Amino acid sequence: MLALALVLEAGGRRKAAKNCGMDSQALRDWGHRYNVEGLAGLRSRNPPDPFAETHRAAEDELAGLSEPAPLWRWGGALAAD
């Protein structure tokens, strides 16, 4: 919000971005989001997780297993009794 306020006070986008420690292109993008959505457009946005559905399917498959898979130790063969 500070960077946008500095731009509105005729300080210039580059100068406002530099004073706020950000890139002028990012400030430009934020300005467009602010113009369209107001203050709500400045909230952080998480990109969608493209693997979320795959993770859920794998978790469901693992949950359906009745017994855990056997674990094998590295090293020599176990002696038979």
N, CA, C and O atoms as a Tinker XYZ file with bonds, in Angstrom:
   324  protein
     1  N      0.826000   -1.184000    0.000000    73     2
     2  CA     0.000000    0.000000    0.000000    64     1     3
     3  C      0.875000    1.254000    0.000000    63     2     4     5
     4  O      0.536000    2.266000   -0.614000    81     3
     5  N      2.006000    1.165000    0.701000    73     3     6
     6  CA     2.890000    2.324000    0.748000    64     5     7
     7  C      3.420000    2.651000   -0.650000    63     6     8     9
     8  O      3.440000    3.816000   -1.049000    81     7
     9  N      3.845000    1.638000   -1.385000    73     7    10
    10  CA     4.384000    1.874000   -2.729000    64     9    11
    11  C      3.328000    2.498000   -3.629000    63    10    12    13
    12  O      3.632000    3.412000   -4.395000    81    11
    13  N      2.097000    2.020000   -3.548000    73    11    14
    14  CA     1.023000    2.601000   -4.356000    64    13    15
    15  C      0.754000    4.047000   -3.942000    63    14    16    17
    16  O      0.501000    4.903000   -4.790000    81    15
    17  N      0.809000    4.313000   -2.653000    73    15    18
    18  CA     0.600000    5.682000   -2.181000    64    17    19
    19  C      1.702000    6.607000   -2.698000    63    18    20    21
    20  O      1.434000    7.754000   -3.057000    81    19
    21  N      2.940000    6.109000   -2.735000    73    19    22
    22  CA     4.042000    6.924000   -3.249000    64    21    23
    23  C      3.869000    7.229000   -4.736000    63    22    24    25
    24  O      4.196000    8.324000   -5.193000    81    23
    25  N      3.355000    6.255000   -5.485000    73    23    26
    26  CA     3.097000    6.486000   -6.909000    64    25    27
    27  C      2.005000    7.532000   -7.075000    63    26    28    29
    28  O      2.108000    8.415000   -7.926000    81    27
    29  N      0.960000    7.432000   -6.263000    73    27    30
    30  CA    -0.156000    8.371000   -6.368000    64    29    31
    31  C      0.257000    9.795000   -5.993000    63    30    32    33
    32  O     -0.367000   10.759000   -6.438000    81    31
    33  N      1.288000    9.929000   -5.189000    73    31    34
    34  CA     1.781000   11.259000   -4.831000    64    33    35
    35  C      2.751000   11.800000   -5.873000    63    34    36    37
    36  O      3.508000   12.729000   -5.592000    81    35
    37  N      2.734000   11.230000   -7.064000    73    35    38
    38  CA     3.556000   11.670000   -8.199000    64    37    39
    39  C      5.045000   11.472000   -7.966000    63    38    40    41
    40  O      5.864000   12.250000   -8.455000    81    39
    41  N      5.395000   10.438000   -7.224000    73    39    42
    42  CA     6.804000   10.136000   -7.002000    64    41    43
    43  C      7.405000    9.302000   -8.114000    63    42    44    45
    44  O      8.628000    9.217000   -8.229000    81    43
    45  N      6.574000    8.689000   -8.928000    73    43    46
    46  CA     7.066000    7.824000   -9.994000    64    45    47
    47  C      7.152000    6.381000   -9.552000    63    46    48    49
    48  O      7.463000    6.081000   -8.399000    81    47
    49  N      6.869000    5.494000  -10.490000    73    47    50
    50  CA     6.831000    4.069000  -10.163000    64    49    51
    51  C      8.206000    3.537000   -9.787000    63    50    52    53
    52  O      8.329000    2.806000   -8.804000    81    51
    53  N      9.240000    3.883000  -10.542000    73    51    54
    54  CA    10.579000    3.361000  -10.247000    64    53    55
    55  C     11.057000    3.802000   -8.868000    63    54    56    57
    56  O     11.589000    3.004000   -8.096000    81    55
    57  N     10.862000    5.068000   -8.575000    73    55    58
    58  CA    11.299000    5.602000   -7.286000    64    57    59
    59  C     10.515000    4.960000   -6.140000    63    58    60    61
    60  O     11.096000    4.604000   -5.115000    81    59
    61  N      9.212000    4.814000   -6.310000    73    59    62
    62  CA     8.381000    4.196000   -5.270000    64    61    63
    63  C      8.783000    2.741000   -5.053000    63    62    64    65
    64  O      8.870000    2.282000   -3.914000    81    63
    65  N      9.028000    2.016000   -6.143000    73    63    66
    66  CA     9.435000    0.617000   -6.028000    64    65    67
    67  C     10.779000    0.501000   -5.312000    63    66    68    69
    68  O     10.955000   -0.361000   -4.452000    81    67
    69  N     11.725000    1.372000   -5.669000    73    67    70
    70  CA    13.041000    1.342000   -5.039000    64    69    71
    71  C     12.938000    1.639000   -3.546000    63    70    72    73
    72  O     13.587000    0.978000   -2.736000    81    71
    73  N     12.128000    2.628000   -3.176000    73    71    74
    74  CA    11.955000    2.974000   -1.766000    64    73    75
    75  C     11.316000    1.852000   -0.962000    63    74    76    77
    76  O     11.532000    1.751000    0.245000    81    75
    77  N     10.535000    1.016000   -1.618000    73    75    78
    78  CA     9.855000   -0.081000   -0.912000    64    77    79
    79  C     10.551000   -1.425000   -1.116000    63    78    80    81
    80  O     10.057000   -2.460000   -0.668000    81    79
    81  N     11.705000   -1.403000   -1.797000    73    79    82
    82  CA    12.482000   -2.631000   -1.963000    64    81    83
    83  C     11.836000   -3.640000   -2.886000    63    82    84    85
    84  O     11.886000   -4.841000   -2.625000    81    83
    85  N     11.232000   -3.168000   -3.963000    73    83    86
    86  CA    10.598000   -4.096000   -4.897000    64    85    87
    87  C     10.899000   -3.684000   -6.329000    63    86    88    89
    88  O     11.436000   -2.604000   -6.573000    81    87
    89  N     10.557000   -4.535000   -7.257000    73    87    90
    90  CA    10.755000   -4.292000   -8.675000    64    89    91
    91  C      9.627000   -3.423000   -9.206000    63    90    92    93
    92  O      8.482000   -3.558000   -8.773000    81    91
    93  N      9.943000   -2.527000  -10.145000    73    91    94
    94  CA     8.903000   -1.634000  -10.684000    64    93    95
    95  C      7.846000   -2.409000  -11.465000    63    94    96    97
    96  O      6.693000   -1.981000  -11.526000    81    95
    97  N      8.220000   -3.547000  -12.068000    73    95    98
    98  CA     7.237000   -4.367000  -12.792000    64    97    99
    99  C      6.229000   -4.970000  -11.814000    63    98   100   101
   100  O      5.032000   -5.009000  -12.099000    81    99
   101  N      6.713000   -5.438000  -10.664000    73    99   102
   102  CA     5.807000   -5.989000   -9.653000    64   101   103
   103  C      4.858000   -4.904000   -9.152000    63   102   104   105
   104  O      3.670000   -5.155000   -8.954000    81   103
   105  N      5.380000   -3.710000   -8.951000    73   103   106
   106  CA     4.538000   -2.600000   -8.504000    64   105   107
   107  C      3.482000   -2.273000   -9.565000    63   106   108   109
   108  O      2.339000   -1.961000   -9.230000    81   107
   109  N      3.861000   -2.343000  -10.829000    73   107   110
   110  CA     2.908000   -2.110000  -11.913000    64   109   111
   111  C      1.782000   -3.145000  -11.858000    63   110   112   113
   112  O      0.606000   -2.805000  -11.979000    81   111
   113  N      2.163000   -4.417000  -11.673000    73   111   114
   114  CA     1.156000   -5.479000  -11.588000    64   113   115
   115  C      0.228000   -5.261000  -10.394000    63   114   116   117
   116  O     -0.984000   -5.447000  -10.502000    81   115
   117  N      0.800000   -4.867000   -9.262000    73   115   118
   118  CA    -0.009000   -4.594000   -8.079000    64   117   119
   119  C     -0.965000   -3.438000   -8.343000    63   118   120   121
   120  O     -2.113000   -3.461000   -7.899000    81   119
   121  N     -0.490000   -2.423000   -9.069000    73   119   122
   122  CA    -1.349000   -1.285000   -9.407000    64   121   123
   123  C     -2.548000   -1.706000  -10.231000    63   122   124   125
   124  O     -3.663000   -1.238000  -10.002000    81   123
   125  N     -2.317000   -2.598000  -11.198000    73   123   126
   126  CA    -3.440000   -3.102000  -12.005000    64   125   127
   127  C     -4.414000   -3.900000  -11.145000    63   126   128   129
   128  O     -5.629000   -3.756000  -11.282000    81   127
   129  N     -3.880000   -4.746000  -10.253000    73   127   130
   130  CA    -4.752000   -5.521000   -9.364000    64   129   131
   131  C     -5.545000   -4.600000   -8.442000    63   130   132   133
   132  O     -6.722000   -4.845000   -8.180000    81   131
   133  N     -4.904000   -3.545000   -7.952000    73   131   134
   134  CA    -5.583000   -2.588000   -7.079000    64   133   135
   135  C     -6.697000   -1.869000   -7.844000    63   134   136   137
   136  O     -7.783000   -1.662000   -7.302000    81   135
   137  N     -6.439000   -1.490000   -9.088000    73   135   138
   138  CA    -7.454000   -0.798000   -9.885000    64   137   139
   139  C     -8.676000   -1.669000  -10.136000    63   138   140   141
   140  O     -9.796000   -1.161000  -10.192000    81   139
   141  N     -8.478000   -2.962000  -10.286000    73   139   142
   142  CA    -9.584000   -3.876000  -10.575000    64   141   143
   143  C    -10.303000   -4.318000   -9.304000    63   142   144   145
   144  O    -11.533000   -4.319000   -9.258000    81   143
   145  N     -9.538000   -4.697000   -8.261000    73   143   146
   146  CA   -10.128000   -5.329000   -7.076000    64   145   147
   147  C    -10.077000   -4.482000   -5.811000    63   146   148   149
   148  O    -10.642000   -4.883000   -4.792000    81   147
   149  N     -9.429000   -3.342000   -5.841000    73   147   150
   150  CA    -9.280000   -2.545000   -4.630000    64   149   151
   151  C     -8.241000   -3.163000   -3.705000    63   150   152   153
   152  O     -7.342000   -3.866000   -4.166000    81   151
   153  N     -8.355000   -2.911000   -2.413000    73   151   154
   154  CA    -7.381000   -3.440000   -1.453000    64   153   155
   155  C     -7.339000   -4.961000   -1.435000    63   154   156   157
   156  O     -6.294000   -5.544000   -1.147000    81   155
   157  N     -8.452000   -5.611000   -1.737000    73   155   158
   158  CA    -8.477000   -7.076000   -1.761000    64   157   159
   159  C     -7.527000   -7.631000   -2.818000    63   158   160   161
   160  O     -7.042000   -8.754000   -2.676000    81   159
   161  N     -7.253000   -6.871000   -3.869000    73   159   162
   162  CA    -6.347000   -7.325000   -4.913000    64   161   163
   163  C     -4.896000   -7.359000   -4.492000    63   162   164   165
   164  O     -4.063000   -7.913000   -5.210000    81   163
   165  N     -4.571000   -6.784000   -3.351000    73   163   166
   166  CA    -3.192000   -6.750000   -2.878000    64   165   167
   167  C     -2.840000   -7.915000   -1.969000    63   166   168   169
   168  O     -1.691000   -8.048000   -1.548000    81   167
   169  N     -3.817000   -8.760000   -1.662000    73   167   170
   170  CA    -3.535000   -9.928000   -0.818000    64   169   171
   171  C     -2.609000  -10.890000   -1.526000    63   170   172   173
   172  O     -2.581000  -10.947000   -2.755000    81   171
   173  N     -1.847000  -11.653000   -0.745000    73   171   174
   174  CA    -0.964000  -12.668000   -1.315000    64   173   175
   175  C     -1.796000  -13.732000   -2.004000    63   174   176   177
   176  O     -2.879000  -14.097000   -1.547000    81   175
   177  N     -1.270000  -14.216000   -3.103000    73   175   178
   178  CA    -1.965000  -15.262000   -3.853000    64   177   179
   179  C     -1.041000  -16.451000   -3.997000    63   178   180   181
   180  O      0.098000  -16.314000   -4.445000    81   179
   181  N     -1.531000  -17.612000   -3.620000    73   179   182
   182  CA    -0.763000  -18.837000   -3.786000    64   181   183
   183  C     -1.136000  -19.472000   -5.114000    63   182   184   185
   184  O     -2.319000  -19.615000   -5.424000    81   183
   185  N     -0.135000  -19.855000   -5.904000    73   183   186
   186  CA    -0.458000  -20.510000   -7.160000    64   185   187
   187  C     -1.091000  -21.873000   -6.894000    63   186   188   189
   188  O     -0.787000  -22.497000   -5.877000    81   187
   189  N     -1.963000  -22.349000   -7.779000    73   187   190
   190  CA    -2.570000  -23.655000   -7.562000    64   189   191
   191  C     -1.515000  -24.753000   -7.647000    63   190   192   193
   192  O     -0.579000  -24.664000   -8.442000    81   191
   193  N     -1.669000  -25.769000   -6.838000    73   191   194
   194  CA    -0.739000  -26.894000   -6.815000    64   193   195
   195  C     -1.142000  -27.887000   -7.898000    63   194   196   197
   196  O     -2.178000  -28.539000   -7.769000    81   195
   197  N     -0.349000  -28.022000   -8.968000    73   195   198
   198  CA    -0.746000  -28.921000  -10.054000    64   197   199
   199  C     -0.732000  -30.385000   -9.651000    63   198   200   201
   200  O     -1.341000  -31.212000  -10.329000    81   199
   201  N     -0.050000  -30.725000   -8.561000    73   199   202
   202  CA     0.048000  -32.115000   -8.146000    64   201   203
   203  C     -0.893000  -32.470000   -6.996000    63   202   204   205
   204  O     -0.858000  -33.590000   -6.486000    81   203
   205  N     -1.726000  -31.524000   -6.590000    73   203   206
   206  CA    -2.589000  -31.760000   -5.431000    64   205   207
   207  C     -3.500000  -32.964000   -5.647000    63   206   208   209
   208  O     -3.653000  -33.789000   -4.746000    81   207
   209  N     -4.101000  -33.076000   -6.814000    73   207   210
   210  CA    -5.005000  -34.193000   -7.093000    64   209   211
   211  C     -4.245000  -35.518000   -7.099000    63   210   212   213
   212  O     -4.758000  -36.531000   -6.625000    81   211
   213  N     -3.022000  -35.512000   -7.634000    73   211   214
   214  CA    -2.197000  -36.718000   -7.645000    64   213   215
   215  C     -1.845000  -37.123000   -6.225000    63   214   216   217
   216  O     -1.878000  -38.309000   -5.898000    81   215
   217  N     -1.510000  -36.162000   -5.375000    73   215   218
   218  CA    -1.182000  -36.456000   -3.981000    64   217   219
   219  C     -2.383000  -37.078000   -3.270000    63   218   220   221
   220  O     -2.233000  -38.047000   -2.526000    81   219
   221  N     -3.559000  -36.529000   -3.494000    73   219   222
   222  CA    -4.760000  -37.063000   -2.846000    64   221   223
   223  C     -5.019000  -38.495000   -3.295000    63   222   224   225
   224  O     -5.371000  -39.343000   -2.474000    81   223
   225  N     -4.849000  -38.779000   -4.587000    73   223   226
   226  CA    -5.077000  -40.130000   -5.095000    64   225   227
   227  C     -4.083000  -41.106000   -4.478000    63   226   228   229
   228  O     -4.459000  -42.220000   -4.111000    81   227
   229  N     -2.824000  -40.705000   -4.360000    73   227   230
   230  CA    -1.807000  -41.574000   -3.760000    64   229   231
   231  C     -2.102000  -41.816000   -2.285000    63   230   232   233
   232  O     -1.946000  -42.937000   -1.802000    81   231
   233  N     -2.526000  -40.780000   -1.563000    73   231   234
   234  CA    -2.868000  -40.945000   -0.153000    64   233   235
   235  C     -4.043000  -41.896000    0.019000    63   234   236   237
   236  O     -4.042000  -42.727000    0.928000    81   235
   237  N     -5.044000  -41.783000   -0.844000    73   235   238
   238  CA    -6.191000  -42.691000   -0.773000    64   237   239
   239  C     -5.777000  -44.130000   -1.043000    63   238   240   241
   240  O     -6.262000  -45.055000   -0.393000    81   239
   241  N     -4.869000  -44.317000   -2.015000    73   239   242
   242  CA    -4.403000  -45.664000   -2.331000    64   241   243
   243  C     -3.625000  -46.258000   -1.165000    63   242   244   245
   244  O     -3.801000  -47.429000   -0.827000    81   243
   245  N     -2.759000  -45.445000   -0.545000    73   243   246
   246  CA    -1.987000  -45.927000    0.596000    64   245   247
   247  C     -2.876000  -46.219000    1.800000    63   246   248   249
   248  O     -2.613000  -47.153000    2.557000    81   247
   249  N     -3.913000  -45.432000    1.974000    73   247   250
   250  CA    -4.823000  -45.653000    3.098000    64   249   251
   251  C     -5.566000  -46.973000    2.950000    63   250   252   253
   252  O     -5.991000  -47.560000    3.945000    81   251
   253  N     -5.726000  -47.445000    1.719000    73   251   254
   254  CA    -6.439000  -48.693000    1.479000    64   253   255
   255  C     -5.612000  -49.939000    1.726000    63   254   256   257
   256  O     -6.161000  -51.041000    1.735000    81   255
   257  N     -4.316000  -49.802000    1.925000    73   255   258
   258  CA    -3.474000  -50.964000    2.191000    64   257   259
   259  C     -3.733000  -51.487000    3.595000    63   258   260   261
   260  O     -3.815000  -50.711000    4.546000    81   259
   261  N     -3.863000  -52.805000    3.725000    73   259   262
   262  CA    -4.158000  -53.373000    5.036000    64   261   263
   263  C     -2.894000  -53.644000    5.842000    63   262   264   265
   264  O     -2.915000  -53.536000    7.069000    81   263
   265  N     -1.794000  -53.994000    5.178000    73   263   266
   266  CA    -0.555000  -54.280000    5.883000    64   265   267
   267  C      0.573000  -53.476000    5.266000    63   266   268   269
   268  O      0.586000  -53.253000    4.055000    81   267
   269  N      1.502000  -53.046000    6.070000    73   267   270
   270  CA     2.628000  -52.318000    5.495000    64   269   271
   271  C      3.507000  -53.243000    4.663000    63   270   272   273
   272  O      3.555000  -54.447000    4.916000    81   271
   273  N      4.183000  -52.706000    3.701000    73   271   274
   274  CA     5.103000  -53.491000    2.882000    64   273   275
   275  C      6.280000  -53.931000    3.740000    63   274   276   277
   276  O      6.665000  -53.210000    4.660000    81   275
   277  N      6.871000  -55.115000    3.460000    73   275   278
   278  CA     8.000000  -55.589000    4.272000    64   277   279
   279  C      9.226000  -54.703000    4.073000    63   278   280   281
   280  O      9.472000  -54.189000    2.982000    81   279
   281  N      9.978000  -54.538000    5.136000    73   279   282
   282  CA    11.204000  -53.766000    5.081000    64   281   283
   283  C     12.382000  -54.729000    5.061000    63   282   284   285
   284  O     12.418000  -55.678000    5.844000    81   283
   285  N     13.333000  -54.501000    4.188000    73   283   286
   286  CA    14.513000  -55.349000    4.082000    64   285   287
   287  C     15.718000  -54.562000    4.557000    63   286   288   289
   288  O     15.850000  -53.368000    4.288000    81   287
   289  N     16.584000  -55.250000    5.262000    73   287   290
   290  CA    17.796000  -54.622000    5.768000    64   289   291
   291  C     18.898000  -54.759000    4.739000    63   290   292   293
   292  O     18.961000  -55.738000    3.996000    81   291
   293  N     19.761000  -53.767000    4.709000    73   291   294
   294  CA    20.928000  -53.857000    3.859000    64   293   295
   295  C     21.964000  -54.737000    4.579000    63   294   296   297
   296  O     22.109000  -54.654000    5.799000    81   295
   297  N     22.655000  -55.548000    3.848000    73   295   298
   298  CA    23.718000  -56.367000    4.455000    64   297   299
   299  C     23.540000  -57.813000    4.059000    63   298   300   301
   300  O     22.902000  -58.129000    3.055000    81   299
   301  N     24.111000  -58.678000    4.857000    73   299   302
   302  CA    24.109000  -60.113000    4.550000    64   301   303
   303  C     22.743000  -60.744000    4.736000    63   302   304   305
   304  O     21.845000  -60.156000    5.338000    81   303
   305  N     22.602000  -61.942000    4.212000    73   303   306
   306  CA    21.345000  -62.680000    4.309000    64   305   307
   307  C     21.128000  -63.105000    5.763000    63   306   308   309
   308  O     22.079000  -63.346000    6.506000    81   307
   309  N     19.860000  -63.191000    6.146000    73   307   310
   310  CA    19.527000  -63.623000    7.502000    64   309   311
   311  C     19.717000  -65.140000    7.585000    63   310   312   313
   312  O     19.371000  -65.869000    6.655000    81   311
   313  N     20.257000  -65.594000    8.685000    73   311   314
   314  CA    20.501000  -67.023000    8.859000    64   313   315
   315  C     19.193000  -67.725000    9.137000    63   314   316   317
   316  O     18.366000  -67.237000    9.908000    81   315
   317  N     19.002000  -68.891000    8.498000    73   315   318
   318  CA    17.793000  -69.692000    8.721000    64   317   319
   319  C     18.017000  -70.571000    9.933000    63   318   320   321
   320  O     19.130000  -71.055000   10.141000    81   319
   321  N     16.997000  -70.788000   10.732000    73   319   322
   322  CA    17.131000  -71.648000   11.917000    64   321   323
   323  C     17.117000  -73.083000   11.533000    63   322   324
   324  O     17.219000  -73.954000   12.398000    81   323
